[in-house]
Amino acid sequence: MKTGLESLTSLSIQHCNLTSIPSKSFASLDQLKQLKINSFIDGNESRFLEIREDAIPENLELIDLSFNNMKSFPPTISCDLPHLNLLILSNNRIDSVDKLGFFKIDLNLNENKENEDKRDINLHENQNIVEIEGLNKYNKSFETETKLTEKSNATEILSAKAVRLNNINSNIYTPCFRSLRSLSLNENDIKELPSGSFNTLSQLEYLYLAKNDVRNLSSQAFFGLFNLQVLDLSGNLITFIGRDTFSKCHLLEKLYLNNNSISMLSNDIFDRLSELQILDLSFNNLTMDDSHEETFSGLRRLVILNLSHNKIPTLFSSVFKDLTSLQKLDISYNDLAFIEENIFTRMYNLYELDLSNNKIESLSSTSFAGLVGLNILNLSRNSLTNLHSNILHQSSNLKQILLSNNNFEELPSAVQNLSFLNYLDMSQNKILTLEFYDFKRLSNLHIFNLSSNLLKNISKSTFNSLQSLMVLDLSDNNIESIKEGSLDSIKDLKVLKLFSK
C-alpha cells in the first residue's frame, strides 16, 4: 500500500510518549536513511519503548533512540542493519552492553552428531536459559541468556555475557553493526565494561559512555577498537584504569576521563596513544606524586591537557617533558604549593597556562622558562606576594595575565615590560599605591582591573602612558582623591568603574 512517503529519507518522531513500534511500521519507506524516535516517556519506570522484530528498516544509516526509557536494543534487529553508521541510545535505562546485540550466534539445533562437541545445547525449559557447552576450547567462559522463540530448526540470536569473542570460532558467531562508526550510550545505567565489550565493532570511531555508573572497567574492555578516535568515559565511578586499557586504541585522538574517582595512573597507561590530542583528567582524585613522572611520556601530539580539580600537591620536572605540541594546560583547583624549576622548558607551543586556585606562595625566575608562545597566564587565587622580575622574560608575547585574589602589595615589575599585554587583572589584592610603577611599555593594555584593593589616591601621572586603555576598574578601593586631569590622556576609555560596596 502506497503512503505517498516512499521517497522520505529522514523521519523524526518526538514527544509522542510512544511505548511500542510494531513490526513493519516503516515497511514502505525504502529510501529512509535517518530515523529519530525520542518519546521522552515520563518518569514511570514501568513504561518504556519496545521495538518489535522487523520494525526497523534495514537501509538506515542513522538511528536515534535516545530518551525512550529503553532497557536494551533488540538483538534480532542489530544484525539486520548493514549500513548503520550512527547509533544513539543515550538517556535510556540500559544497564549492560551485553544487551545491545553486537554479535549473533548461529545455532542449528538439528546438526549432525559430529559437530556436537562444538555446540552442545542444553535447553532449560522453565528458565529460558540456553547453555552452550563444549566451547571451552574456544572460550573459557560463555554464558548466554535469551527467551527462546523456537526450539528447533531455528537460528537464535543470543546476547553474550563475559565472552572473549576473539577466541570464538568464526563459524559460531557473526559480528553485527559492521559499518557502525559512532555509538552513543551517554546517560544510561551501565555499571561495568567487561572484557571484549565492543570487540566486534571494528569500524567504530566514536564511543560515548558519559554519565553512566561504570565502576568496573576491564583492561580488555576496548579490545578490537582499532579505529577508535574519540572515547568519552566522563561522569562515571571509575577508580582505577589498568595499564593495557587503551593499548590497542592506537588511533585515539580524544580521551575524556573527567568526573570520575581516579586516584592513580600507571606510568605507561598512555604510552601507545601517539595520536592523542585531547586528554581530560579533571575532577578526579589524582595526586601525581613522583611515581607519575612518566605518565605522559610519548604524547608528543597532545594539544590540550586538563588536570584541574584534582589533589595534585606538586609537579616534578620531567612530567611534561614530551608534551612539545601542547597548547593548553589546565592545573587549576589543585593543592599545588610548589613547582619545580624548568618544568615547562620544552613546552614552547603552550598558548594558555592555568594555575589558578592553588596554594602557590612563590615561583622562581625559571618557573616559566621555555614558554615562548604563552599568551594567557592565570595565577589567580593563590598566595603570591611577588613575582621575580625575570620570570616572564621568555614570555614576551603574553596578552592576558590574571593575578587576582593573591597577596600582592604592589604591581609586580615582571609585568611592566610586556608590550603585547591587553588584559591585566590585579583585583582582590592588597595594592596600596601605583605611584612608583612604570606603565610606559604597556601601550596595548585595553582592560585593567584593580578593583578590591587598598588604593587611596590617583595622581595625574598614574595612567598617562596607558593610552590604549578602554576599561579601567577601580571599584571597591579606599580612594579618597583623584587628581584633576588624571584620565585626560586615555582617549579611548569606554568604561570607568569607581563605585564601592
C-alpha positions as CSV (number, residue, x, y, z in Angstrom):
1,M,0.0,0.0,0.0
2,K,1.4,3.3,-1.0
3,T,1.6,6.1,1.5
4,G,3.0,9.0,-0.5
5,L,6.1,8.9,1.6
6,E,8.1,6.4,-0.4
7,S,10.8,9.0,-1.1
8,L,11.2,10.0,2.5
9,T,14.9,9.9,3.6
10,S,14.6,11.3,7.2
11,L,11.9,10.8,9.8
12,S,11.8,12.3,13.3
13,I,9.2,11.4,15.9
14,Q,9.4,13.3,19.1
15,H,7.5,13.9,22.3
16,C,4.8,11.3,21.4
17,N,5.2,9.2,24.5
18,L,5.4,6.0,22.4
19,T,5.7,2.6,24.1
20,S,5.8,0.3,21.1
21,I,7.0,0.2,17.5
22,P,5.1,-2.6,15.8
23,S,6.7,-4.9,13.1
24,K,6.9,-3.4,9.6
25,S,5.9,0.0,10.8
26,F,8.2,1.6,8.2
27,A,7.9,-1.1,5.6
28,S,7.0,1.2,2.7
29,L,9.9,3.7,3.4
30,D,12.5,2.0,1.3
31,Q,14.5,5.3,0.9
32,L,14.6,6.1,4.7
33,K,18.2,6.7,5.9
34,Q,17.7,8.5,9.2
35,L,15.2,7.6,11.9
36,K,14.9,9.5,15.2
37,I,12.4,8.4,17.8
38,N,12.6,10.3,21.1
39,S,9.5,9.6,23.1
40,F,10.5,11.4,26.3
41,I,8.5,8.9,28.3
42,D,7.5,10.2,31.7
43,G,9.2,9.1,34.9
44,N,7.2,5.8,35.2
45,E,9.9,3.1,35.2
46,S,7.3,0.5,34.0
47,R,6.9,2.3,30.7
48,F,9.5,2.1,28.0
49,L,9.7,1.9,24.3
50,E,9.5,-1.6,22.9
51,I,10.7,-2.3,19.4
52,R,9.2,-5.3,17.6
53,E,11.1,-7.6,15.3
54,D,11.3,-6.2,11.7
55,A,10.3,-2.8,12.9
56,I,13.5,-1.0,11.8
57,P,14.2,-0.6,8.0
58,E,17.5,-2.3,7.1
59,N,18.8,0.6,4.9
60,L,19.1,3.0,7.8
61,E,22.4,4.9,8.3
62,L,21.4,6.8,11.4
63,I,19.2,5.7,14.3
64,D,18.5,8.0,17.3
65,L,16.5,6.2,20.1
66,S,17.5,8.4,22.9
67,F,15.0,9.4,25.7
68,N,12.9,6.3,25.4
69,N,13.4,4.6,28.8
70,M,14.7,1.6,26.9
71,K,16.5,-1.3,28.7
72,S,18.1,-2.9,25.6
73,F,18.4,-2.7,21.9
74,P,16.6,-5.7,20.3
75,P,19.3,-8.2,19.2
76,T,17.0,-9.5,16.5
77,I,17.3,-6.1,14.9
78,S,21.0,-5.5,15.4
79,C,22.4,-7.8,12.7
80,D,19.9,-6.6,10.1
81,L,21.3,-3.1,9.7
82,P,24.3,-3.5,7.4
83,H,24.5,0.2,6.5
84,L,24.2,1.7,10.0
85,N,26.9,4.3,10.7
86,L,25.5,6.2,13.8
87,L,23.5,4.7,16.7
88,I,22.4,6.9,19.5
89,L,20.9,5.2,22.6
90,S,21.6,7.9,25.2
91,N,19.3,8.8,28.1
92,N,17.8,5.4,28.4
93,R,18.0,2.7,31.1
94,I,20.4,0.2,29.5
95,D,22.4,-1.4,32.3
96,S,24.7,-3.7,30.4
97,V,26.4,-3.6,27.0
98,D,25.6,-7.3,26.7
99,K,22.0,-6.3,25.8
100,L,23.0,-4.4,22.7
101,G,23.3,-7.3,20.2
102,F,26.8,-6.6,19.0
103,F,27.0,-10.1,17.5
104,K,24.9,-13.1,16.8
105,I,25.5,-16.8,17.3
106,D,24.1,-19.2,14.7
107,L,22.9,-22.5,16.2
108,N,21.4,-25.2,14.2
109,L,19.6,-27.4,16.7
110,N,19.4,-30.4,14.4
111,E,23.1,-30.5,13.4
112,N,24.9,-33.8,12.8
113,K,26.5,-35.6,15.8
114,E,30.0,-34.8,14.5
115,N,29.5,-31.2,15.5
116,E,28.1,-31.7,18.9
117,D,31.5,-31.3,20.5
118,K,31.4,-27.7,19.4
119,R,27.8,-26.8,20.0
120,D,26.0,-28.9,22.6
121,I,22.8,-27.2,23.6
122,N,21.1,-27.9,26.9
123,L,17.6,-26.3,27.0
124,H,16.2,-25.5,30.4
125,E,12.5,-25.2,29.5
126,N,11.5,-23.5,32.7
127,Q,14.3,-21.0,32.9
128,N,14.6,-19.6,29.4
129,I,18.3,-20.3,29.5
130,V,20.5,-21.5,26.7
131,E,23.7,-23.1,27.8
132,I,26.4,-23.6,25.2
133,E,28.7,-26.3,26.3
134,G,31.8,-27.8,24.6
135,L,33.0,-24.4,23.7
136,N,35.8,-24.4,26.3
137,K,38.5,-24.8,23.7
138,Y,37.3,-21.7,22.0
139,N,36.2,-19.7,25.0
140,K,36.8,-20.1,28.8
141,S,33.6,-18.7,30.0
142,F,30.5,-18.3,27.8
143,E,27.1,-17.6,29.3
144,T,24.0,-16.6,27.3
145,E,20.6,-15.6,28.2
146,T,17.6,-15.3,25.9
147,K,14.0,-16.2,25.5
148,L,13.7,-19.0,23.0
149,T,11.3,-18.2,20.1
150,E,11.6,-21.7,18.7
151,K,13.3,-24.8,19.9
152,S,14.2,-26.4,16.6
153,N,15.1,-25.6,13.0
154,A,15.9,-22.0,14.2
155,T,18.7,-19.5,14.1
156,E,19.0,-18.0,17.6
157,I,20.4,-14.5,18.2
158,L,21.8,-14.6,21.6
159,S,23.4,-11.9,23.7
160,A,26.6,-13.0,25.4
161,K,28.0,-12.1,28.8
162,A,31.7,-12.1,29.7
163,V,32.7,-13.5,26.4
164,R,36.0,-13.2,24.6
165,L,34.8,-13.1,21.0
166,N,38.2,-13.1,19.6
167,N,38.6,-16.7,20.9
168,I,35.4,-18.0,19.4
169,N,35.4,-19.9,16.2
170,S,34.2,-17.7,13.3
171,N,31.7,-20.5,12.3
172,I,29.8,-19.8,15.6
173,Y,29.4,-16.1,15.8
174,T,28.9,-13.3,13.3
175,P,29.7,-9.6,14.1
176,C,26.8,-7.2,13.8
177,F,27.0,-3.4,13.2
178,R,29.9,-3.9,10.8
179,S,29.6,-0.4,9.4
180,L,29.0,1.4,12.7
181,R,31.2,4.4,13.1
182,S,29.6,6.2,16.1
183,L,27.9,4.8,19.2
184,S,26.4,6.9,21.9
185,L,25.4,5.4,25.3
186,N,25.6,8.5,27.4
187,E,23.3,8.7,30.5
188,N,22.3,5.1,30.9
189,D,22.8,2.7,33.8
190,I,25.8,0.7,32.6
191,K,27.8,-0.5,35.7
192,E,30.7,-2.4,34.1
193,L,32.6,-2.8,30.9
194,P,33.8,-6.4,30.8
195,S,36.4,-7.9,28.5
196,G,35.5,-7.7,24.8
197,S,32.6,-5.3,25.4
198,F,32.9,-3.8,21.9
199,N,35.3,-6.0,20.1
200,T,33.0,-6.8,17.1
201,L,32.7,-3.1,16.3
202,S,36.0,-3.0,14.4
203,Q,35.0,0.2,12.4
204,L,33.9,2.2,15.4
205,E,35.5,5.7,15.6
206,Y,33.4,7.4,18.3
207,L,32.3,5.8,21.5
208,Y,30.4,7.9,24.1
209,L,29.8,6.4,27.6
210,A,29.5,9.5,29.7
211,K,27.3,9.8,32.8
212,N,26.7,6.1,33.4
213,D,27.5,4.2,36.6
214,V,30.6,2.4,35.3
215,R,32.8,1.3,38.2
216,N,34.4,-1.8,36.9
217,L,36.5,-1.3,33.7
218,S,38.2,-4.3,32.3
219,S,41.7,-3.8,30.9
220,Q,40.4,-5.6,27.7
221,A,37.1,-3.7,27.5
222,F,38.2,-1.8,24.3
223,F,40.0,-4.7,22.7
224,G,39.3,-4.7,18.9
225,L,38.5,-1.0,18.6
226,F,41.5,-0.4,16.3
227,N,39.9,2.6,14.6
228,L,38.6,4.4,17.7
229,Q,39.3,8.1,17.6
230,V,37.1,9.5,20.4
231,L,36.3,7.9,23.7
232,D,34.2,9.6,26.4
233,L,34.1,7.9,29.8
234,S,33.4,11.1,31.8
235,G,30.9,11.2,34.7
236,N,31.3,7.6,35.9
237,L,32.5,6.0,39.0
238,I,35.9,4.7,37.8
239,T,38.6,4.5,40.4
240,F,41.3,2.6,38.6
241,I,42.4,2.1,35.0
242,G,44.6,-0.8,34.0
243,R,47.8,-0.3,32.1
244,D,46.6,-2.1,29.0
245,T,43.1,-0.5,28.8
246,F,43.9,1.7,25.8
247,S,46.8,-0.3,24.4
248,K,45.0,-1.3,21.2
249,C,43.4,2.1,20.5
250,H,46.4,3.4,18.5
251,L,44.4,6.0,16.6
252,L,42.7,7.6,19.6
253,E,42.7,11.4,19.4
254,K,40.4,12.5,22.2
255,L,40.1,10.8,25.6
256,Y,37.7,12.1,28.3
257,L,38.2,10.6,31.8
258,N,37.0,13.6,33.7
259,N,34.5,13.5,36.6
260,N,35.4,10.1,37.9
261,S,37.2,9.0,41.1
262,I,40.6,8.1,39.6
263,S,43.4,8.4,42.2
264,M,46.4,6.9,40.4
265,L,47.6,6.3,36.8
266,S,50.3,3.8,35.8
267,N,53.3,5.3,34.1
268,D,52.7,3.6,30.7
269,I,48.9,3.9,30.5
270,F,49.0,6.3,27.6
271,D,52.4,5.3,26.0
272,R,50.8,3.8,22.9
273,L,48.5,6.7,22.2
274,S,50.8,8.5,19.9
275,E,47.9,10.2,18.1
276,L,46.2,11.6,21.2
277,Q,45.4,15.3,21.0
278,I,43.0,15.9,23.9
279,L,43.2,14.3,27.4
280,D,40.8,15.4,30.1
281,L,41.5,14.1,33.6
282,S,39.8,16.9,35.5
283,F,37.5,16.3,38.5
284,N,39.3,13.2,39.8
285,N,41.4,12.4,42.9
286,L,44.8,12.4,41.2
287,T,47.8,13.2,43.4
288,M,50.6,12.8,40.7
289,D,53.5,12.0,43.0
290,D,57.0,11.2,41.8
291,S,55.8,7.8,40.6
292,H,53.9,9.6,37.8
293,E,56.9,11.2,36.2
294,E,56.5,9.1,33.0
295,T,52.7,9.1,32.8
296,F,52.5,11.5,29.9
297,S,55.7,10.3,28.1
298,G,55.3,9.8,24.4
299,L,52.3,12.1,24.0
300,R,54.1,14.3,21.5
301,R,50.9,15.3,19.6
302,L,48.9,16.2,22.7
303,V,47.3,19.7,22.3
304,I,45.1,20.0,25.4
305,L,45.7,18.5,28.9
306,N,43.2,19.2,31.7
307,L,44.3,18.2,35.2
308,S,42.1,20.7,37.0
309,H,40.1,19.8,40.1
310,N,42.3,17.1,41.5
311,K,44.6,16.8,44.5
312,I,48.0,17.4,43.0
313,P,50.4,18.9,45.6
314,T,53.5,19.3,43.4
315,L,54.8,19.0,39.8
316,F,58.1,17.3,39.0
317,S,60.4,18.5,36.3
318,S,60.1,15.5,33.9
319,V,56.4,15.0,34.0
320,F,55.7,17.2,30.9
321,K,59.0,16.5,29.1
322,D,57.4,15.1,25.9
323,L,54.5,17.5,25.6
324,T,56.1,19.6,22.9
325,S,52.9,20.2,21.0
326,L,50.8,21.2,24.0
327,Q,48.8,24.4,23.6
328,K,46.5,24.4,26.6
329,L,47.4,23.2,30.1
330,D,44.9,23.5,33.0
331,I,46.1,22.6,36.5
332,S,43.7,24.8,38.4
333,Y,41.9,23.8,41.6
334,N,44.6,21.5,42.9
335,D,46.8,21.6,46.0
336,L,49.9,22.9,44.3
337,A,52.3,24.7,46.6
338,F,55.5,24.0,44.8
339,I,56.5,23.9,41.1
340,E,60.0,22.7,40.2
341,E,62.2,24.9,38.1
342,N,62.3,24.5,34.3
343,I,59.3,22.2,34.4
344,F,57.8,23.8,31.2
345,T,61.1,24.1,29.4
346,R,60.1,22.1,26.3
347,M,56.6,23.4,26.1
348,Y,57.4,26.1,23.6
349,N,54.0,25.8,21.9
350,L,52.0,26.3,25.0
351,Y,49.4,29.1,24.5
352,E,47.4,29.0,27.7
353,L,48.5,28.0,31.2
354,D,46.0,27.9,34.1
355,L,47.5,27.5,37.6
356,S,44.7,29.3,39.4
357,N,43.0,28.2,42.7
358,N,46.1,26.5,44.2
359,K,48.3,27.2,47.1
360,I,51.4,28.7,45.4
361,E,53.3,31.1,47.6
362,S,56.4,31.7,45.4
363,L,57.8,31.0,42.0
364,S,61.5,31.0,40.9
365,S,62.9,33.0,38.0
366,T,62.9,29.9,35.8
367,S,59.4,28.6,36.7
368,F,58.1,29.6,33.2
369,A,61.4,29.2,31.3
370,G,60.8,28.0,27.7
371,L,57.2,29.3,27.4
372,V,58.0,31.5,24.4
373,G,54.5,31.1,22.9
374,L,52.5,31.8,26.0
375,N,49.6,34.1,25.5
376,I,47.4,33.6,28.6
377,L,48.6,33.0,32.1
378,N,46.3,32.6,35.1
379,L,47.7,32.7,38.6
380,S,44.7,34.0,40.3
381,R,43.6,32.7,43.7
382,N,47.0,31.6,45.1
383,S,49.1,33.0,47.9
384,L,51.6,35.0,45.9
385,T,53.2,38.2,47.2
386,N,55.6,38.9,44.4
387,L,56.9,37.7,41.1
388,H,60.6,37.5,40.2
389,S,61.4,40.4,37.8
390,N,62.7,37.9,35.1
391,I,60.1,35.2,35.5
392,L,58.3,36.3,32.3
393,H,61.2,37.4,30.2
394,Q,60.9,34.5,27.8
395,S,57.1,35.0,27.5
396,S,57.2,38.4,25.9
397,N,54.1,37.6,23.8
398,L,51.8,37.4,26.8
399,K,48.4,39.1,26.1
400,Q,46.5,38.2,29.3
401,I,47.6,37.9,32.9
402,L,45.3,37.1,35.8
403,L,46.8,37.7,39.2
404,S,43.6,38.4,41.2
405,N,43.0,37.1,44.7
406,N,46.6,36.9,45.8
407,N,48.6,38.9,48.4
408,F,50.4,41.5,46.2
409,E,51.0,44.8,47.8
410,E,52.3,46.4,44.7
411,L,52.2,45.6,40.9
412,P,54.9,43.1,40.1
413,S,57.7,44.5,38.0
414,A,57.7,41.3,35.9
415,V,54.6,42.7,34.1
416,Q,55.8,46.1,33.1
417,N,57.8,45.0,30.0
418,L,55.0,43.1,28.3
419,S,54.3,45.3,25.4
420,F,51.7,43.0,23.9
421,L,49.6,42.7,27.1
422,N,46.0,43.7,26.6
423,Y,44.4,42.3,29.8
424,L,45.7,42.6,33.3
425,D,43.7,41.6,36.4
426,M,45.1,42.6,39.7
427,S,41.8,42.6,41.6
428,Q,41.4,41.3,45.1
429,N,44.9,42.0,46.3
430,K,46.4,44.5,48.8
431,I,47.9,47.1,46.5
432,L,48.3,50.4,48.3
433,T,49.7,52.7,45.6
434,L,50.6,53.0,41.9
435,E,52.9,56.0,42.3
436,F,56.1,54.2,41.5
437,Y,55.0,51.9,38.7
438,D,56.1,52.4,35.2
439,F,53.4,51.7,32.6
440,K,55.2,53.0,29.6
441,R,55.7,49.7,27.9
442,L,52.1,48.6,28.4
443,S,51.0,50.5,25.3
444,N,48.5,47.9,24.2
445,L,46.7,47.4,27.5
446,H,42.9,47.5,27.0
447,I,41.5,46.2,30.2
448,F,43.0,46.9,33.6
449,N,41.2,45.5,36.7
450,L,42.4,47.0,40.0
451,S,39.1,46.5,41.9
452,S,39.1,45.5,45.6
453,N,42.5,46.7,46.6
454,L,43.7,49.4,49.1
455,L,44.3,52.3,46.7
456,K,43.8,55.7,48.2
457,N,45.0,58.3,45.7
458,I,45.2,58.5,41.9
459,S,47.7,61.1,40.8
460,K,47.7,63.0,37.5
461,S,50.5,61.0,36.0
462,T,49.4,57.5,37.1
463,F,47.8,56.4,33.9
464,N,49.3,58.8,31.5
465,S,51.1,56.2,29.4
466,L,48.1,53.8,29.1
467,Q,46.7,55.5,26.0
468,S,45.0,52.3,24.6
469,L,43.1,51.6,27.8
470,M,39.3,51.0,27.2
471,V,38.2,49.6,30.6
472,L,39.5,50.7,34.0
473,D,38.1,49.2,37.1
474,L,38.9,51.0,40.4
475,S,35.8,49.9,42.3
476,D,35.9,48.8,45.9
477,N,39.1,50.6,46.9
478,N,39.7,53.3,49.5
479,I,40.1,56.1,47.0
480,E,39.9,59.5,48.7
481,S,41.0,61.7,45.7
482,I,41.6,61.6,42.0
483,K,43.6,64.5,40.7
484,E,42.0,66.6,38.0
485,G,43.2,65.5,34.6
486,S,44.3,62.1,35.7
487,L,42.4,60.4,32.9
488,D,42.7,63.0,30.2
489,S,45.3,61.1,28.2
490,I,43.2,58.0,27.9
491,K,41.3,58.9,24.8
492,D,39.7,55.5,24.2
493,L,38.4,54.9,27.7
494,K,34.9,53.5,27.5
495,V,34.3,52.1,31.0
496,L,35.4,53.6,34.3
497,K,34.3,51.9,37.5
498,L,34.6,53.8,40.8
499,F,31.8,52.5,42.9
500,S,32.2,51.0,46.3
501,K,30.0,48.4,48.1
